Amino acid sequence: MTQQRVSHAIQEDPWFRFMVQWIQKIDKFSELQGKVFSFLILIATFQICYELVLRYVFNAPTVWGLELTVYLCGITYIMSGAFAERYGVHIRVDVFYNKWPLRNRAWFDLLVTDMLLFFLTSVLIWHGGLWFWEAVTQGLTSGTIWDPQIWPMRLVIVMGAFFLMISSVPKFFRDFALAVWNVKL
């Protein structure tokens, strides 16, 4: 059987079509999530401007301004992982990688990159969940002058890792299809 016939036969399989539909849904969700959380940068920008006016015009800075900015930017950074995974723009050392044929890259990603990503996001979810629960049960605060509860930021770590893991599923299936079937999704 030629490669073209194999590709056509695979694409006609109902499980393959089901997989493609789920890949598209997860990709749309990752894109929506990235766009929603990107607006926090605008809020952080306005918050910085507000803080600057209070500090230098009215000589009345807030105790929460800097910390809120750090939290907003941190949330944006953590929650943008899924969006970056959706578009394949995470940083990688590609001294050899870019010189390999596409199918070899897919095998490498499938066996090394994807497995490491699933493992690391699992560890982040597990330990982040423990860290979050510790903050909730003990009522931990940041320890600064403002001293807000710290559990929301720890929850963001768990959520960000979970969404990154979910958004890596389409990449895994794309790598699998290219490596095994030589079909680009």
C-alpha positions as CSV (number, residue, x, y, z in Angstrom):
1,M,0.0,0.0,0.0
2,T,1.4,3.4,-0.9
3,Q,1.9,6.2,1.7
4,Q,-1.0,8.2,0.2
5,R,-3.4,5.3,0.5
6,V,-2.3,4.7,4.1
7,S,-2.9,8.3,5.0
8,H,-6.3,8.3,3.4
9,A,-7.3,5.1,5.2
10,I,-6.2,6.5,8.5
11,Q,-8.1,9.8,7.9
12,E,-11.3,7.9,7.2
13,D,-11.1,6.0,10.5
14,P,-13.8,7.2,13.0
15,W,-11.4,7.3,15.9
16,F,-9.0,9.4,13.9
17,R,-11.8,11.9,13.1
18,F,-12.8,11.9,16.8
19,M,-9.2,12.6,17.8
20,V,-9.0,15.5,15.3
21,Q,-12.2,17.0,16.6
22,W,-10.9,16.9,20.2
23,I,-7.6,18.4,19.1
24,Q,-9.5,21.3,17.5
25,K,-11.6,21.8,20.7
26,I,-8.6,21.8,23.0
27,D,-6.7,24.2,20.6
28,K,-9.7,26.6,20.6
29,F,-9.9,26.5,24.4
30,S,-6.1,27.1,24.7
31,E,-6.4,30.1,22.4
32,L,-9.4,31.5,24.2
33,Q,-7.7,31.1,27.5
34,G,-4.5,32.8,26.3
35,K,-6.5,35.8,24.9
36,V,-8.5,36.2,28.1
37,F,-5.5,36.1,30.4
38,S,-3.5,38.4,28.1
39,F,-5.9,41.2,29.2
40,L,-4.3,41.1,32.7
41,I,-1.3,42.9,31.2
42,L,-3.5,45.8,30.3
43,I,-4.9,45.8,33.9
44,A,-1.4,45.7,35.2
45,T,-0.4,48.6,33.0
46,F,-3.3,50.7,34.2
47,Q,-2.5,49.8,37.8
48,I,1.1,50.9,37.4
49,C,0.0,54.2,35.9
50,Y,-2.4,54.7,38.8
51,E,0.4,53.9,41.3
52,L,2.8,56.3,39.6
53,V,0.2,59.1,39.7
54,L,-0.5,58.5,43.4
55,R,3.2,58.3,44.2
56,Y,4.6,61.2,42.3
57,V,1.7,63.6,41.9
58,F,-0.1,63.2,45.2
59,N,2.8,61.8,47.2
60,A,0.5,59.0,48.5
61,P,1.7,55.6,47.3
62,T,-0.3,52.5,48.1
63,V,1.1,49.6,50.0
64,W,-0.4,47.1,47.6
65,G,0.5,48.5,44.2
66,L,3.8,46.8,43.5
67,E,2.7,43.4,44.8
68,L,-0.6,43.5,42.8
69,T,1.4,44.2,39.7
70,V,3.7,41.3,40.3
71,Y,0.7,39.0,40.9
72,L,-1.1,40.2,37.7
73,C,2.0,39.7,35.6
74,G,2.7,36.3,37.3
75,I,-0.8,35.1,36.5
76,T,-0.4,36.2,32.9
77,Y,3.0,34.4,32.7
78,I,1.7,31.2,34.2
79,M,-1.6,31.0,32.4
80,S,0.1,31.8,29.0
81,G,1.8,28.4,28.9
82,A,-1.1,26.6,27.3
83,F,-1.3,29.4,24.6
84,A,2.4,29.1,23.9
85,E,2.1,25.3,23.7
86,R,-0.8,25.7,21.2
87,Y,1.5,27.7,18.8
88,G,4.7,25.8,19.6
89,V,6.6,28.9,20.7
90,H,8.1,27.6,23.9
91,I,11.9,28.1,24.0
92,R,14.0,25.1,23.0
93,V,17.6,24.4,22.3
94,D,17.6,23.6,18.6
95,V,21.2,23.2,17.6
96,F,20.5,19.8,16.0
97,Y,16.7,19.7,16.1
98,N,16.0,22.1,13.2
99,K,18.3,20.2,10.9
100,W,16.4,16.9,11.4
101,P,13.6,15.8,9.0
102,L,10.1,16.5,10.3
103,R,9.4,12.9,11.0
104,N,12.6,12.6,13.2
105,R,11.6,15.7,15.1
106,A,8.1,14.2,15.7
107,W,9.7,11.0,17.1
108,F,12.0,13.0,19.3
109,D,9.1,15.2,20.5
110,L,6.9,12.1,21.1
111,L,9.5,10.1,23.0
112,V,11.3,12.9,24.9
113,T,9.7,16.3,24.9
114,D,6.1,15.2,25.3
115,M,6.9,12.7,28.0
116,L,8.9,15.2,29.9
117,L,6.2,17.8,29.6
118,F,3.5,15.3,30.9
119,F,5.8,14.3,33.8
120,L,6.7,17.9,34.7
121,T,3.1,19.2,34.5
122,S,2.0,16.2,36.6
123,V,4.6,17.1,39.3
124,L,3.6,20.7,39.2
125,I,-0.1,19.9,39.6
126,W,0.6,17.5,42.5
127,H,3.0,19.6,44.4
128,G,1.2,22.8,43.5
129,G,-2.0,21.2,44.8
130,L,-0.2,20.4,48.1
131,W,1.2,23.9,48.3
132,F,-2.2,25.4,47.6
133,W,-3.9,23.2,50.2
134,E,-1.3,24.2,52.8
135,A,-2.0,27.9,52.1
136,V,-5.8,27.4,52.4
137,T,-5.7,25.3,55.6
138,Q,-3.1,27.4,57.4
139,G,-4.4,30.8,56.2
140,L,-1.0,31.7,54.8
141,T,-0.4,35.3,53.7
142,S,2.4,36.9,51.6
143,G,4.2,38.4,54.6
144,T,4.4,41.8,53.1
145,I,2.9,45.2,54.2
146,W,-0.2,44.5,52.2
147,D,-0.2,40.8,53.3
148,P,-2.9,39.3,51.1
149,Q,-3.9,35.6,51.3
150,I,-1.5,33.6,49.1
151,W,-3.7,30.7,48.1
152,P,-5.1,32.4,45.0
153,M,-1.6,32.6,43.5
154,R,-0.9,29.0,44.4
155,L,-4.2,28.0,42.8
156,V,-3.0,29.7,39.6
157,I,0.1,27.5,39.6
158,V,-2.1,24.4,39.7
159,M,-4.5,25.7,37.0
160,G,-1.6,26.9,34.8
161,A,0.0,23.5,35.0
162,F,-3.3,21.7,34.3
163,F,-4.1,23.8,31.3
164,L,-0.5,23.3,30.0
165,M,-1.0,19.6,30.3
166,I,-4.3,19.7,28.6
167,S,-2.9,21.8,25.7
168,S,0.0,19.4,25.3
169,V,-2.4,16.6,24.4
170,P,-3.0,17.9,20.8
171,K,0.8,18.2,20.3
172,F,1.2,14.6,21.5
173,F,-1.3,13.4,18.9
174,R,0.1,15.6,16.2
175,D,3.6,14.1,16.9
176,F,2.2,10.6,17.1
177,A,0.4,11.0,13.7
178,L,3.5,12.4,12.0
179,A,5.9,9.9,13.6
180,V,3.9,6.8,13.2
181,W,1.6,7.4,10.2
182,N,3.5,10.2,8.5
183,V,0.2,12.3,8.6
184,K,0.5,15.9,9.5
185,L,-2.5,17.2,11.5
